[in-house]
């Protein structure tokens, strides 16, 4: 694969991923290579490669010949994701509180401020993106390479899961509390709040799917 092809494939992958996570392309929607290529003004090859990448990320399911569908997450899929979050997030926030750096904390603060502003403006797409960014930065602050490696293949599915919440101000407020615990190196409080935050997220998701 040439360098230009790689760049084009990455661009198509990023575009489709964003449209799925932002709800522009809905679960069950068909993704036909020819139609996507025409809409994005590219050949079918980078679209085909992008769809394969999104299959690996868990956002797309391939169908015979030259089309796919946006994945429909079942209750079982969501339960599996939440079990993984329950296992890793308290540890991640605890390690972040222990090991955070000034530079990393500044980056986390900027992302939180952007999330708060988006939540106040009722910009749900941006608020959800920044909420997911917040969690990814916390994972980096934990400074555990194995944890990052474990999280990386699940990242897109976790972003999808976190994009399903509707109570934007409440989530932003909880992130403020988590930020304070990390900034103060309050390990026990960071872990406790992470458990609370997870429970709140699960309750919101259950309410939204009921």
Secondary structure as UniProt FT lines:
FT   HELIX           3..21
FT   TURN            22..23
FT   TURN            27..28
FT   STRAND          30..32
FT   HELIX           33..40
FT   HELIX           44..57
FT   STRAND          60..62
FT   TURN            65..66
FT   STRAND          67..70
FT   HELIX           75..99
FT   HELIX           102..120
FT   TURN            121..122
FT   HELIX           124..141
FT   HELIX           145..152
FT   TURN            153..154
FT   HELIX           155..162
FT   TURN            163..164
FT   HELIX           168..183
FT   TURN            184..185
FT   HELIX           187..209
//
